[in-house]
Amino acid sequence: MSKGNGFKERLSLFREMWYFIRCRKRWWLAPILIFLLLLSLFIVLTESSALLPFIYTLF
């Protein structure tokens, strides 16, 4: 399996989620998914030790 194939699979997962939310009118799921996306982005970006002192000052 190549890297490109995995990326396409992830995109299809997001596409299916969007289709589910849009067609089934499950708009209450959108804030939860956005929060999880932002939280995962935050975790990935703070893995660098150079950013940790700045993050600690926020909390």
PDB file of N, CA, C and O in Angstrom:
ATOM      1  N   MET A   1       0.844  -1.174   0.000  1.00  0.00           N
ATOM      2  CA  MET A   1       0.000   0.000   0.000  1.00  0.00           C
ATOM      3  C   MET A   1       0.887   1.233   0.000  1.00  0.00           C
ATOM      4  O   MET A   1       1.832   1.316   0.785  1.00  0.00           O
ATOM      5  N   SER A   2       0.602   2.168  -0.849  1.00  0.00           N
ATOM      6  CA  SER A   2       1.399   3.387  -0.932  1.00  0.00           C
ATOM      7  C   SER A   2       0.821   4.464  -0.031  1.00  0.00           C
ATOM      8  O   SER A   2      -0.309   4.360   0.445  1.00  0.00           O
ATOM      9  N   LYS A   3       1.630   5.511   0.197  1.00  0.00           N
ATOM     10  CA  LYS A   3       1.173   6.610   1.037  1.00  0.00           C
ATOM     11  C   LYS A   3      -0.016   7.331   0.418  1.00  0.00           C
ATOM     12  O   LYS A   3      -0.928   7.746   1.133  1.00  0.00           O
ATOM     13  N   GLY A   4      -0.016   7.480  -0.866  1.00  0.00           N
ATOM     14  CA  GLY A   4      -1.107   8.165  -1.550  1.00  0.00           C
ATOM     15  C   GLY A   4      -2.442   7.462  -1.358  1.00  0.00           C
ATOM     16  O   GLY A   4      -3.483   8.110  -1.257  1.00  0.00           O
ATOM     17  N   ASN A   5      -2.411   6.152  -1.309  1.00  0.00           N
ATOM     18  CA  ASN A   5      -3.628   5.384  -1.118  1.00  0.00           C
ATOM     19  C   ASN A   5      -4.206   5.634   0.272  1.00  0.00           C
ATOM     20  O   ASN A   5      -5.423   5.762   0.407  1.00  0.00           O
ATOM     21  N   GLY A   6      -3.381   5.706   1.297  1.00  0.00           N
ATOM     22  CA  GLY A   6      -3.846   5.980   2.651  1.00  0.00           C
ATOM     23  C   GLY A   6      -4.459   7.357   2.768  1.00  0.00           C
ATOM     24  O   GLY A   6      -5.455   7.550   3.465  1.00  0.00           O
ATOM     25  N   PHE A   7      -3.859   8.313   2.083  1.00  0.00           N
ATOM     26  CA  PHE A   7      -4.389   9.678   2.102  1.00  0.00           C
ATOM     27  C   PHE A   7      -5.756   9.731   1.435  1.00  0.00           C
ATOM     28  O   PHE A   7      -6.658  10.421   1.909  1.00  0.00           O
ATOM     29  N   LYS A   8      -5.904   9.004   0.340  1.00  0.00           N
ATOM     30  CA  LYS A   8      -7.194   8.972  -0.350  1.00  0.00           C
ATOM     31  C   LYS A   8      -8.251   8.294   0.510  1.00  0.00           C
ATOM     32  O   LYS A   8      -9.417   8.688   0.487  1.00  0.00           O
ATOM     33  N   GLU A   9      -7.854   7.283   1.265  1.00  0.00           N
ATOM     34  CA  GLU A   9      -8.797   6.615   2.156  1.00  0.00           C
ATOM     35  C   GLU A   9      -9.259   7.558   3.253  1.00  0.00           C
ATOM     36  O   GLU A   9     -10.434   7.551   3.620  1.00  0.00           O
ATOM     37  N   ARG A  10      -8.350   8.371   3.783  1.00  0.00           N
ATOM     38  CA  ARG A  10      -8.737   9.338   4.808  1.00  0.00           C
ATOM     39  C   ARG A  10      -9.693  10.373   4.240  1.00  0.00           C
ATOM     40  O   ARG A  10     -10.668  10.751   4.889  1.00  0.00           O
ATOM     41  N   LEU A  11      -9.411  10.829   3.031  1.00  0.00           N
ATOM     42  CA  LEU A  11     -10.308  11.803   2.413  1.00  0.00           C
ATOM     43  C   LEU A  11     -11.685  11.205   2.180  1.00  0.00           C
ATOM     44  O   LEU A  11     -12.694  11.889   2.352  1.00  0.00           O
ATOM     45  N   SER A  12     -11.740   9.950   1.795  1.00  0.00           N
ATOM     46  CA  SER A  12     -13.043   9.328   1.582  1.00  0.00           C
ATOM     47  C   SER A  12     -13.793   9.193   2.902  1.00  0.00           C
ATOM     48  O   SER A  12     -15.020   9.286   2.923  1.00  0.00           O
ATOM     49  N   LEU A  13     -13.084   8.979   3.994  1.00  0.00           N
ATOM     50  CA  LEU A  13     -13.729   8.920   5.303  1.00  0.00           C
ATOM     51  C   LEU A  13     -14.360  10.263   5.649  1.00  0.00           C
ATOM     52  O   LEU A  13     -15.500  10.309   6.110  1.00  0.00           O
ATOM     53  N   PHE A  14     -13.628  11.359   5.429  1.00  0.00           N
ATOM     54  CA  PHE A  14     -14.180  12.683   5.701  1.00  0.00           C
ATOM     55  C   PHE A  14     -15.344  12.990   4.762  1.00  0.00           C
ATOM     56  O   PHE A  14     -16.325  13.618   5.163  1.00  0.00           O
ATOM     57  N   ARG A  15     -15.230  12.551   3.533  1.00  0.00           N
ATOM     58  CA  ARG A  15     -16.308  12.768   2.570  1.00  0.00           C
ATOM     59  C   ARG A  15     -17.570  12.026   3.005  1.00  0.00           C
ATOM     60  O   ARG A  15     -18.675  12.559   2.900  1.00  0.00           O
ATOM     61  N   GLU A  16     -17.407  10.801   3.490  1.00  0.00           N
ATOM     62  CA  GLU A  16     -18.558  10.042   3.973  1.00  0.00           C
ATOM     63  C   GLU A  16     -19.160  10.680   5.213  1.00  0.00           C
ATOM     64  O   GLU A  16     -20.382  10.702   5.357  1.00  0.00           O
ATOM     65  N   MET A  17     -18.329  11.202   6.115  1.00  0.00           N
ATOM     66  CA  MET A  17     -18.850  11.898   7.296  1.00  0.00           C
ATOM     67  C   MET A  17     -19.663  13.117   6.892  1.00  0.00           C
ATOM     68  O   MET A  17     -20.759  13.340   7.408  1.00  0.00           O
ATOM     69  N   TRP A  18     -19.122  13.909   5.964  1.00  0.00           N
ATOM     70  CA  TRP A  18     -19.824  15.100   5.498  1.00  0.00           C
ATOM     71  C   TRP A  18     -21.157  14.715   4.851  1.00  0.00           C
ATOM     72  O   TRP A  18     -22.172  15.376   5.071  1.00  0.00           O
ATOM     73  N   TYR A  19     -21.149  13.651   4.056  1.00  0.00           N
ATOM     74  CA  TYR A  19     -22.380  13.195   3.419  1.00  0.00           C
ATOM     75  C   TYR A  19     -23.402  12.776   4.468  1.00  0.00           C
ATOM     76  O   TYR A  19     -24.584  13.093   4.338  1.00  0.00           O
ATOM     77  N   PHE A  20     -22.964  12.070   5.499  1.00  0.00           N
ATOM     78  CA  PHE A  20     -23.856  11.632   6.571  1.00  0.00           C
ATOM     79  C   PHE A  20     -24.461  12.821   7.297  1.00  0.00           C
ATOM     80  O   PHE A  20     -25.668  12.857   7.537  1.00  0.00           O
ATOM     81  N   ILE A  21     -23.622  13.801   7.651  1.00  0.00           N
ATOM     82  CA  ILE A  21     -24.116  14.978   8.369  1.00  0.00           C
ATOM     83  C   ILE A  21     -25.095  15.757   7.498  1.00  0.00           C
ATOM     84  O   ILE A  21     -26.144  16.191   7.975  1.00  0.00           O
ATOM     85  N   ARG A  22     -24.763  15.929   6.249  1.00  0.00           N
ATOM     86  CA  ARG A  22     -25.593  16.740   5.354  1.00  0.00           C
ATOM     87  C   ARG A  22     -26.920  16.058   5.027  1.00  0.00           C
ATOM     88  O   ARG A  22     -27.966  16.706   5.073  1.00  0.00           O
ATOM     89  N   CYS A  23     -26.900  14.788   4.704  1.00  0.00           N
ATOM     90  CA  CYS A  23     -28.119  14.100   4.265  1.00  0.00           C
ATOM     91  C   CYS A  23     -29.025  13.691   5.419  1.00  0.00           C
ATOM     92  O   CYS A  23     -30.248  13.704   5.282  1.00  0.00           O
ATOM     93  N   ARG A  24     -28.442  13.334   6.538  1.00  0.00           N
ATOM     94  CA  ARG A  24     -29.253  12.897   7.673  1.00  0.00           C
ATOM     95  C   ARG A  24     -29.614  14.028   8.624  1.00  0.00           C
ATOM     96  O   ARG A  24     -30.302  13.808   9.621  1.00  0.00           O
ATOM     97  N   LYS A  25     -29.154  15.235   8.322  1.00  0.00           N
ATOM     98  CA  LYS A  25     -29.437  16.430   9.131  1.00  0.00           C
ATOM     99  C   LYS A  25     -28.966  16.254  10.576  1.00  0.00           C
ATOM    100  O   LYS A  25     -29.679  16.586  11.523  1.00  0.00           O
ATOM    101  N   ARG A  26     -27.778  15.735  10.718  1.00  0.00           N
ATOM    102  CA  ARG A  26     -27.175  15.548  12.044  1.00  0.00           C
ATOM    103  C   ARG A  26     -26.181  16.675  12.316  1.00  0.00           C
ATOM    104  O   ARG A  26     -24.997  16.426  12.542  1.00  0.00           O
ATOM    105  N   TRP A  27     -26.665  17.901  12.292  1.00  0.00           N
ATOM    106  CA  TRP A  27     -25.786  19.062  12.430  1.00  0.00           C
ATOM    107  C   TRP A  27     -25.202  19.185  13.828  1.00  0.00           C
ATOM    108  O   TRP A  27     -24.219  19.901  14.017  1.00  0.00           O
ATOM    109  N   TRP A  28     -25.778  18.506  14.812  1.00  0.00           N
ATOM    110  CA  TRP A  28     -25.223  18.561  16.154  1.00  0.00           C
ATOM    111  C   TRP A  28     -23.869  17.846  16.221  1.00  0.00           C
ATOM    112  O   TRP A  28     -23.117  18.047  17.175  1.00  0.00           O
ATOM    113  N   LEU A  29     -23.553  17.028  15.237  1.00  0.00           N
ATOM    114  CA  LEU A  29     -22.253  16.352  15.201  1.00  0.00           C
ATOM    115  C   LEU A  29     -21.128  17.274  14.741  1.00  0.00           C
ATOM    116  O   LEU A  29     -19.962  17.037  15.056  1.00  0.00           O
ATOM    117  N   ALA A  30     -21.468  18.311  14.006  1.00  0.00           N
ATOM    118  CA  ALA A  30     -20.443  19.194  13.438  1.00  0.00           C
ATOM    119  C   ALA A  30     -19.570  19.852  14.508  1.00  0.00           C
ATOM    120  O   ALA A  30     -18.348  19.819  14.364  1.00  0.00           O
ATOM    121  N   PRO A  31     -20.124  20.451  15.580  1.00  0.00           N
ATOM    122  CA  PRO A  31     -19.240  21.047  16.598  1.00  0.00           C
ATOM    123  C   PRO A  31     -18.333  20.026  17.283  1.00  0.00           C
ATOM    124  O   PRO A  31     -17.191  20.333  17.625  1.00  0.00           O
ATOM    125  N   ILE A  32     -18.840  18.826  17.479  1.00  0.00           N
ATOM    126  CA  ILE A  32     -18.025  17.783  18.106  1.00  0.00           C
ATOM    127  C   ILE A  32     -16.851  17.416  17.204  1.00  0.00           C
ATOM    128  O   ILE A  32     -15.718  17.300  17.671  1.00  0.00           O
ATOM    129  N   LEU A  33     -17.116  17.238  15.931  1.00  0.00           N
ATOM    130  CA  LEU A  33     -16.051  16.887  14.990  1.00  0.00           C
ATOM    131  C   LEU A  33     -15.041  18.015  14.834  1.00  0.00           C
ATOM    132  O   LEU A  33     -13.840  17.764  14.733  1.00  0.00           O
ATOM    133  N   ILE A  34     -15.518  19.256  14.814  1.00  0.00           N
ATOM    134  CA  ILE A  34     -14.603  20.397  14.715  1.00  0.00           C
ATOM    135  C   ILE A  34     -13.726  20.474  15.950  1.00  0.00           C
ATOM    136  O   ILE A  34     -12.524  20.719  15.841  1.00  0.00           O
ATOM    137  N   PHE A  35     -14.311  20.266  17.131  1.00  0.00           N
ATOM    138  CA  PHE A  35     -13.528  20.286  18.366  1.00  0.00           C
ATOM    139  C   PHE A  35     -12.471  19.186  18.363  1.00  0.00           C
ATOM    140  O   PHE A  35     -11.325  19.431  18.739  1.00  0.00           O
ATOM    141  N   LEU A  36     -12.838  17.991  17.948  1.00  0.00           N
ATOM    142  CA  LEU A  36     -11.871  16.892  17.896  1.00  0.00           C
ATOM    143  C   LEU A  36     -10.759  17.166  16.896  1.00  0.00           C
ATOM    144  O   LEU A  36      -9.600  16.833  17.145  1.00  0.00           O
ATOM    145  N   LEU A  37     -11.103  17.765  15.776  1.00  0.00           N
ATOM    146  CA  LEU A  37     -10.098  18.124  14.782  1.00  0.00           C
ATOM    147  C   LEU A  37      -9.132  19.166  15.334  1.00  0.00           C
ATOM    148  O   LEU A  37      -7.920  19.038  15.160  1.00  0.00           O
ATOM    149  N   LEU A  38      -9.654  20.194  15.996  1.00  0.00           N
ATOM    150  CA  LEU A  38      -8.790  21.227  16.576  1.00  0.00           C
ATOM    151  C   LEU A  38      -7.929  20.667  17.705  1.00  0.00           C
ATOM    152  O   LEU A  38      -6.760  21.030  17.833  1.00  0.00           O
ATOM    153  N   LEU A  39      -8.496  19.792  18.516  1.00  0.00           N
ATOM    154  CA  LEU A  39      -7.731  19.182  19.600  1.00  0.00           C
ATOM    155  C   LEU A  39      -6.600  18.316  19.055  1.00  0.00           C
ATOM    156  O   LEU A  39      -5.488  18.352  19.583  1.00  0.00           O
ATOM    157  N   SER A  40      -6.864  17.547  18.017  1.00  0.00           N
ATOM    158  CA  SER A  40      -5.803  16.720  17.438  1.00  0.00           C
ATOM    159  C   SER A  40      -4.731  17.584  16.784  1.00  0.00           C
ATOM    160  O   SER A  40      -3.546  17.262  16.858  1.00  0.00           O
ATOM    161  N   LEU A  41      -5.136  18.671  16.148  1.00  0.00           N
ATOM    162  CA  LEU A  41      -4.166  19.598  15.566  1.00  0.00           C
ATOM    163  C   LEU A  41      -3.303  20.228  16.658  1.00  0.00           C
ATOM    164  O   LEU A  41      -2.093  20.374  16.487  1.00  0.00           O
ATOM    165  N   PHE A  42      -3.918  20.598  17.769  1.00  0.00           N
ATOM    166  CA  PHE A  42      -3.193  21.165  18.905  1.00  0.00           C
ATOM    167  C   PHE A  42      -2.170  20.174  19.450  1.00  0.00           C
ATOM    168  O   PHE A  42      -1.038  20.555  19.750  1.00  0.00           O
ATOM    169  N   ILE A  43      -2.554  18.920  19.578  1.00  0.00           N
ATOM    170  CA  ILE A  43      -1.645  17.893  20.094  1.00  0.00           C
ATOM    171  C   ILE A  43      -0.468  17.687  19.149  1.00  0.00           C
ATOM    172  O   ILE A  43       0.671  17.566  19.600  1.00  0.00           O
ATOM    173  N   VAL A  44      -0.722  17.647  17.871  1.00  0.00           N
ATOM    174  CA  VAL A  44       0.353  17.454  16.893  1.00  0.00           C
ATOM    175  C   VAL A  44       1.315  18.634  16.907  1.00  0.00           C
ATOM    176  O   VAL A  44       2.530  18.443  16.847  1.00  0.00           O
ATOM    177  N   LEU A  45       0.787  19.846  16.984  1.00  0.00           N
ATOM    178  CA  LEU A  45       1.644  21.029  16.948  1.00  0.00           C
ATOM    179  C   LEU A  45       2.455  21.219  18.226  1.00  0.00           C
ATOM    180  O   LEU A  45       3.535  21.808  18.180  1.00  0.00           O
ATOM    181  N   THR A  46       1.967  20.740  19.353  1.00  0.00           N
ATOM    182  CA  THR A  46       2.688  20.930  20.612  1.00  0.00           C
ATOM    183  C   THR A  46       3.653  19.795  20.924  1.00  0.00           C
ATOM    184  O   THR A  46       4.235  19.778  22.008  1.00  0.00           O
ATOM    185  N   GLU A  47       3.840  18.865  20.027  1.00  0.00           N
ATOM    186  CA  GLU A  47       4.819  17.803  20.257  1.00  0.00           C
ATOM    187  C   GLU A  47       6.242  18.335  20.249  1.00  0.00           C
ATOM    188  O   GLU A  47       7.139  17.714  20.819  1.00  0.00           O
ATOM    189  N   SER A  48       6.450  19.442  19.627  1.00  0.00           N
ATOM    190  CA  SER A  48       7.778  20.043  19.590  1.00  0.00           C
ATOM    191  C   SER A  48       8.106  20.633  20.956  1.00  0.00           C
ATOM    192  O   SER A  48       7.294  21.360  21.527  1.00  0.00           O
ATOM    193  N   SER A  49       9.274  20.329  21.478  1.00  0.00           N
ATOM    194  CA  SER A  49       9.638  20.819  22.808  1.00  0.00           C
ATOM    195  C   SER A  49       9.903  22.318  22.819  1.00  0.00           C
ATOM    196  O   SER A  49       9.874  22.931  23.886  1.00  0.00           O
ATOM    197  N   ALA A  50      10.159  22.923  21.672  1.00  0.00           N
ATOM    198  CA  ALA A  50      10.402  24.362  21.622  1.00  0.00           C
ATOM    199  C   ALA A  50       9.128  25.156  21.901  1.00  0.00           C
ATOM    200  O   ALA A  50       9.199  26.296  22.361  1.00  0.00           O
ATOM    201  N   LEU A  51       7.989  24.577  21.634  1.00  0.00           N
ATOM    202  CA  LEU A  51       6.725  25.276  21.865  1.00  0.00           C
ATOM    203  C   LEU A  51       6.177  25.089  23.273  1.00  0.00           C
ATOM    204  O   LEU A  51       5.300  25.844  23.693  1.00  0.00           O
ATOM    205  N   LEU A  52       6.663  24.122  23.996  1.00  0.00           N
ATOM    206  CA  LEU A  52       6.104  23.824  25.305  1.00  0.00           C
ATOM    207  C   LEU A  52       6.143  24.994  26.286  1.00  0.00           C
ATOM    208  O   LEU A  52       5.142  25.201  26.972  1.00  0.00           O
ATOM    209  N   PRO A  53       7.213  25.772  26.406  1.00  0.00           N
ATOM    210  CA  PRO A  53       7.172  26.899  27.344  1.00  0.00           C
ATOM    211  C   PRO A  53       6.078  27.912  27.017  1.00  0.00           C
ATOM    212  O   PRO A  53       5.510  28.521  27.923  1.00  0.00           O
ATOM    213  N   PHE A  54       5.782  28.093  25.758  1.00  0.00           N
ATOM    214  CA  PHE A  54       4.717  29.025  25.382  1.00  0.00           C
ATOM    215  C   PHE A  54       3.340  28.460  25.717  1.00  0.00           C
ATOM    216  O   PHE A  54       2.433  29.204  26.090  1.00  0.00           O
ATOM    217  N   ILE A  55       3.188  27.163  25.584  1.00  0.00           N
ATOM    218  CA  ILE A  55       1.913  26.531  25.911  1.00  0.00           C
ATOM    219  C   ILE A  55       1.685  26.563  27.414  1.00  0.00           C
ATOM    220  O   ILE A  55       0.562  26.798  27.859  1.00  0.00           O
ATOM    221  N   TYR A  56       2.724  26.331  28.203  1.00  0.00           N
ATOM    222  CA  TYR A  56       2.576  26.348  29.652  1.00  0.00           C
ATOM    223  C   TYR A  56       2.149  27.718  30.155  1.00  0.00           C
ATOM    224  O   TYR A  56       1.425  27.805  31.147  1.00  0.00           O
ATOM    225  N   THR A  57       2.577  28.785  29.498  1.00  0.00           N
ATOM    226  CA  THR A  57       2.177  30.117  29.953  1.00  0.00           C
ATOM    227  C   THR A  57       0.705  30.391  29.667  1.00  0.00           C
ATOM    228  O   THR A  57       0.106  31.251  30.312  1.00  0.00           O
ATOM    229  N   LEU A  58       0.116  29.686  28.721  1.00  0.00           N
ATOM    230  CA  LEU A  58      -1.304  29.881  28.440  1.00  0.00           C
ATOM    231  C   LEU A  58      -2.190  29.301  29.530  1.00  0.00           C
ATOM    232  O   LEU A  58      -3.285  29.804  29.781  1.00  0.00           O
ATOM    233  N   PHE A  59      -1.721  28.252  30.174  1.00  0.00           N
ATOM    234  CA  PHE A  59      -2.541  27.591  31.189  1.00  0.00           C
ATOM    235  C   PHE A  59      -1.969  27.881  32.522  1.00  0.00           C
ATOM    236  O   PHE A  59      -2.500  27.423  33.534  1.00  0.00           O
TER     237      PHE A  59
END
